[in-house]
């Protein structure tokens, strides 16, 4: 993917999407998937993982990714705000169901995947624990300490994360199974919704796509693939058959980041 600098992005109009360079971060990949599904063009802006990103913070108030900035509107960072921006700016079929009941179900499952204390949040806690433990390393830089605090690291969070992650996987697997019994290949209803894209992108944190279509750094592949026992036991084929269908039919391969 071609990226512009923060300095260049600030001179542009239209939608600018801040993304972490060189890695398929699930929040960033799902933001891209949502915008592409809604046919919203954007300029990719470079952010460096685990770095201070001072220019980015000065522009958006945030040092991490994704961040979406449309014209002179305030920056938005959360998955829901980016989805709503895509719905407003985009064209074609909505990524939200028409009925309120299905819409609530779609957004509820999306929260379980993307929000604080969701699938991605808890997998990240387990990954951080596997790298650094649950205490702040003595030689950590201030921005790295901020990172640990921002994402909820604690001994209690690390102990709880595998069970919470597994519970979410069980819920998603049950929903996929029920939908298949209804003849649907999608998580909600009979067509693509945002939650299909979110699960496809976040599933990389449990079982990354093959290197041929997802040439992620080896260190990150190893971290994503190293699962706590409870999480590994919660995986089933249906979760990844659904993921593969969404990538092949709706997101496209290989990944470009």
N, C-alpha and C positions, 0 to 999 in steps of 0.2 A: 504494500500500500504506500502511496505517495503522501507524505506529511509536509505541512508547512510549519514554520516556527510560530510561537506565540506572538512575537512581534509582527510577523506578516499577517497572522489571523486577525489581529486587532485592526488592521486597515481594510479588511474585507467586509462585504455585506453578505446577506443570506445566512444559511445555517452553517456554523462551525461546530464540529464535534471533536472534543478532546479525547484522545485514545492513548493507551499505553503502547509504546512501540515495541515490536518484536515478540510479543506474547499474546495468546488468545484469552485475555482476561474475560471472564464470563459476563460481567456487567457491561463491558465495552462491546463485546461480540453481540450480545443481545440487543443493545442499543442500535448497532449497525443493522441487525436483522430486522428489527421493527421498522426502522426508517426505510430500509430497502423494500420491505414488503408494502409499505405505503407510498412508494415511489417518491420519496423525499430526497433530493440531492443534498449532499453536504461536503464540506471541505474538512479533511482529517487534519487535526492539530496534534503535534507531538507532545507527549508527556512521558517522563522517565520514571519507571517503577522505583519506589523506595528512595527517591531523591527529594531534595527540598522543593524543587519546581517553583522558585521564587517569583519568576515572571508570571507564571500561571496563577499563582495565588494573588498577585497584585491585580491581575485582570479580572479573575472570577471569584476571588475569595476562597478558592479551594485549590489544594495542591495535588489532588488525585484525579482519577478518571473513572467513568466518563463525565464530561460536562458538555452541555449543549447550549450554544449561544446563537440566537436568531436575531439578526439585525441589531437594534438597540435595546432589545428586551433583556430583562435580568437573566443571568445564567440559571440553568436548571441542571440538577445533578441526580435526583432520584429516578429509579426505574419508572415509577408511575408518572412523574412529571414529564419524562422524555416520551413515554407512551402517549400521553395526552397531547404533547406537542406534535407528534407524528400524526395523530388522529386529526388535529386541526389543520396541519399544513398539507397532508397527503391527499391521495386520490385512490379510487378503487374500493374494493370491499374493506369494510372496517375490520379491525383486529379485535373488536369487542362484540360479543353476541347482542342481538337485538332485544331479547327478552331480559327483563331485570333479574330474574332468577338465574339464568345462565350467565349473565354479566357478573353477578355477585360471585358465582362459583368460579368463573374465570379469574377474577381479580383475587379471590381468596386463595386459590392455588398459586397464583403468581406471587402473592405475599409469602407463602410458604417456601417458595423457591428463592426469591430475590431480596426480601426485606431483612432488617436486623432480626436475628434469631431464626432465620430461615436456613434452607439447605446450604446456599453459598456461604453465608455467615459462619455457620458451624463447621463446614469443611475447612474454611480458612483458619479458624481457631485450631483445628486439629493439625493443619499443615504448619502453622506457626509454632505450635508446641513441638512438632517433630524436628523443627530447625533449631529453635532457640530455647525451648523449655517455656515454662509459664512465668518465670521471673525475668525482669529486665536485665539483659547482659550488661556487665560492668563497663564495657567499651562502646556501648550504643551511642550513636549520635542523637542530638535532641529530636530531629525529625523522625528517627526510628523509634524512639520512646513514644512520640506522639502517635505513630502508626499503631503500636501495640495497644495503647490506651484507647485510641479511636475505635478499634475493632474488638473491644471487649475482652481482652486477654486477662484471665485470672485462673487460679487453680481450679476453682469451682466450675468456671466456664469450660475448661479443658476436659474435666471429668464428665460433664453433662453432654458435651458436643456429639460424641458418637451415637448415643441413644436418641438424641433429638434428630440427628441426620437420618438415622435408620427409620424412625417413625414417619418422617416426611416421605422417604422412599417407599415405604409400605403403602402410604395413602395414594401416592402417584401410581404405583403398580396396580392397586385395586381399581382406580379410576380408569386406567387404560384397559384393564381386563373387562370392566363393565361396558366400556364403549365398544370394544371389539364384539361383545355379545350383541350389541345393538347394530353392528355392521359398520361402525365408524372407525376410521384410522386417526381420529383426532381426540384430544383430551376433553373437549366440550363440544357438544353438538356434532354437526356433520361437515364442518369446514374449518379452515385454519383460523385460530385465534392467537392472541399474544402469548398465552401460556404454553402453547406448543413450541413457539420460538424460544421462550425462556428455558423450558426443560431441555431442549436440544442443546442450547449453548452451555447451560450450567452442568449438563451431564458430563462434560469434559473433566470436571473435578472429581469424577468417580471412575470413568473409563474413557480416556482420550481416544479420539479417532486415530486411525493409523497414520504413521509418519508420512506416507505418500500423499495424503490429503490434508494433513495437519502437521507441518514440519516445525513443531514447537521445540524449544531448547530441551536437551536431554535432562537437565536438572529439574525442569518443571514437569516434564512427563513423569519422572520418577516420583516427585512429590505428589502429583495428582493420583498416581496409581497406587501409592502406599496407603492402604485403607485400614482403619481400625477394624477389629474383628466384627463388631456389630454392624458396621456399614457394609463390609463385604458380604455378610450373610443376608443383607436386605436387598441385594441386587438380584434382578431376574432378567430373563431374555426380553420380556415385553417392554421394559424400560428402554432398551437400546434398539429394539426393532422400531419402536416409535421414533426415537432420535434419528435413526438412519433414514427413515421415510421423510422426516421433516427436512433434513439436510439435502437429500437427493432431489426432492420435489420443490422445495420452497426457498431454502437458503443458498444452496449451491456449493459445490466443491471444485477445487481445493480451497481451503481457507486462505484469506489474504489479510495479513496483519503486519 
